[in-house]
Every structure is written in C-alpha cells, then in structure tokens.
Amino acid sequence: MASVTIRDVRKAFGPVEIIHGVNIDIADGEFVILVGPSGCGKSTLLRMLAGLENISGGEVMIGERVVNHVPPKERDIAMVFQNYALYPHMTVADNMAFSMKLRNAPKAEMAARVERAAQILGLTPLLDRYPRQLSGGQRQRVAMGRAIVRDPQVFLFDEPLSNLDAKLRVQMRTEIKELHQRLKTTTVYVTHDQIEAMTMADKIVVMHDGIVEQIGAPLELYDRPDNLFVAGFIGSPAMNFIKGTLDGENFAAEGGFTLPIGRKVRNAGGKPLVYGLRPEHIRIDPEGVPAEVVVIEPTGSETQVVLRAGGQGGMKQEIIAVFRERMSAKPGEIIPIAPTPAVAHLFDATTGQRLVA
C-alpha cells in the first residue's frame, strides 16, 4: 500500500488546457472518490495517475516516488475499467492470473492468489467459465479479482458500475466497500454518481471544469458545501436555490416572501444572495410560506413534492420538498411550508461562495 500525491497537475491537448493545477493528497489505505459531471476531467486525472495519459505539468507521486515518466506496468497499480476489459478467449481463472503470467510468476503462487481472490469475491464456482457465460455483475467481479491478484499498492476504478442495472449497482457498491475494508489498499475511484460517492468514500474530491471545487468527508461536503456548485451537486434531490437579498434578520426572496436565517451572516448586506435549502429540511408549518402543490411523487418511505411559492412582486420560486409522512394534498392545493433555519445556507450570488456566520 502507498499514499498518492497529486501536485499542481495540469493536462492540455494542444493549446487547450482541460485540467488546471489540481492538488490532492490521498493517505495510505484511504478510499477517495473523484466525482463530478461528465467532462470535468476526473477520468483524465485517473488515467494520468495510471500512466495512460501524459502529464502536461506538475507531479504525481505513488509513495515517495515521482511516477510522471514511469510506464504503467511499473507503477504497481491495478485498474478496473468501466467495460471490464476481459479477454473473451480466456477462462475466469486465466483472466485473473494473466498479469502474473506476464511476470513469469510460479504456478503455485498464481493458483494460490487466484483462489484467494475467488473466495473473497465468490467466484470459485465460476473459475472455468468464459466471460460470455457470465452476467454483468459477475464480469465486474472478475475484473476486480484480476486487480486483487496483482496485490498492487493502489487500486484505480474508472466508473466500474455504470453498465449495471440499479439493483446490482447498489449490491456492488456494498461489495466494493467491503472489499476495501478487508484489503485496506489505497483506492481512487471515479464516478459521476454522487450517491456512489456519498455511500462509499472516506474522502470525496468534487471536480468541475478541470478544477477541484472542494475536498472533504461525505457529510462535511453535505453539511458545509464551499460553494453553489458543490451544494447543488451533492445531495439528492438537489438543494433548492432561492434568489433574494437580506431584509434585516430575514431573507427576502424574489418571489415576494421571507425566510428566516437563524444567525447573523458577515458581509451580506446589499448583495444579491442565494438561499440554499435541502428538500429534507422543509416542514409543513401553519405559520409558514403558502406554496402551491405542483407534483407529488410518493416513493413509499417518503414523499417528494414540487411546490411553487411567492409570485407577488416577483417570479414564483420552484421548491422541492421531501416529507417522511404520507401526503393527502393534491396538485393545485396550497400548503404552508417553512425551512429549518439552522441548516439553511446563504451564498454570494456573484461569486457562488458560501457565507459563514
């Protein structure tokens, strides 16, 4: 196992720079997830770490060694790809042992490592099958088994669950997390799915347009997002953003209604602001803001409601609320809603930065 250090790393294709001086420290044994929308640079950064893309500037270190110009096979990493990348003419056992065969490892050692990985992943009954005889989830386990057999310093995962159905993705999330807890190998994992990131990571790196927006533990990013992008990206359903300004100790929304802030905020007077409120932090309150029910989406354990509030002297604001209780309201009805001020956020509408008390 080893730590990974990414220092001022840049990537350019010709004159176009797509990764702009990224800095990330990954501790030995840590499970770190790079998350962000498509095109943010997360997979390119992972491929530079693997040695599959050249680095335009900066340094990548695995342990104490700078690996900028070290070939992929000499970096002591193992990568699990989105499309599994299995050899169709080889059995499961041969696929898993292939990297060791290239190193001319002893047969007894190969067999022992393959058997150990197969037991960990529940692949023992499948060792004589070919990839075409396996389900998507089984193929993903084989790809993971091939990485385990190498016993690398660092595991790299490039969106490994994106080809699986929803139920299997949930199952594989648990299996990958359990695998990391057992092996304790440093892991860097790329996904665009923030639910994967929240449920699996020790630390999340949120990327956007080739830069790092914020790094932190999952609940730290959820509770204290640095800016509007992170606040809107982390959490499902996404955080509500309501435009307005300060009005004394309250927030005056553009739709003509006010919301409590619950604390004093520095340097906020006179600025255009955004009030950030997560859907699960909205409650029904007789003293609250009247809001029209637009759509009700029951999921069983909770009810998601799309609402429109305000309209007097400004545009109506669309607000999404999530209630644990069952809703008897119908579209078109008016219900009074109120935020939980202690967990609401204020952002500078110009810079996007969160304002602190």
PyMOL commands that set and color helices and strands:
alter all, ss='L'
color gray80, all
select helices_A, chain A and resi 42-50+72-74+92-102+107-121+124-126+131-133+136-150+166-183+194-200+218-223+228-233+279-281+341-343
alter helices_A, ss='H'
color red, helices_A
select strands_A, chain A and resi 4-13+16-26+31-35+57-62+65-66+77-80+154-158+186-191+203-208+211-216+240-247+250-253+258-260+273-277+282-298+303-309+317-323+334-339+345-348+354-355
alter strands_A, ss='S'
color yellow, strands_A
deselect
rebuild
show_as cartoon
